[in-house]
Amino acid sequence: MEKDSGSSIAWFLAGAAAGAAIALLYAPKTGKDTRKLIHKTTRDGRKAVENTGEELMERGKELYERGRKIADDAAELFERGKKLVQL
């Protein structure tokens, strides 16, 4: 399920961009208003992507640290087992 969260976010962002593009094509606004809307939507989208990237980076760091601890624990258990076998 954790693997799907990044994919889900990407699909959500792609859908939001497609929806915004379609809305712009059918919106009865002037060119100036449409350009302002495009600028605002782009800025908001960029912020959302940056935030998502930061969240994914933090999550990756957490998973790396957890994996590193598990590997260290496994190495310690291996060494303890090795010493017990040698006795």
LINVENCOR-V908236 format. One record per run of one state. SS is the DSSP state (a for helix, b for strand, c for the rest). FROM is the first residue (numbers start at 1). TO is the last residue. If there is no record, write none. Layout:
ss = (SS	SS)
from = (FROM	FROM)
to = (TO	TO)
This chain:
ss = (c	a	c	a	c)
from = (1	2	27	31	87)
to = (1	26	30	86	87)
